[in-house]
């Protein structure tokens, strides 16, 4: 049975776009992004129930998928492959959120811990606070070394708490450019922080 013939015309088009993107065609990336951005955002928002987090997760999921594009073999539709990556990324995010929000007081397995045995851990102890302040200074220093376009995006999003729409209006650039620059700036910053073991 020829799996290729089972694909819809959209899936065939996606396979072509993937090949073009791997070859370096930026328009192919943009077409894949625009084809699935809204449906991916909708799924993420249903999972996390927070539009800002869903927006970030959507861009990050595309980033992961695009970085792994050469691993896509075309056995399944690109959309199936993309949504699997996005779902796993979102599940990881939810797990990390829960881990950071809840701190167990008592010993025991996860099965026998009741909700009353958890406390919210919002305030770090003095040593943790000092460590975070030092890391904060290092991160700000690294941000200062990024291209000004990336610095502006990071500062507006994370220091001033602006939404994507507000950043788009403030910088007078399209929403897609805001998202692409934010993703790229986070990618650059994370690779620098990993290199420095922060």
Order of alpha helices (4+ residues) and beta strands (2+ residues): alpha-alpha-alpha-alpha-beta-beta-alpha-alpha-alpha-alpha
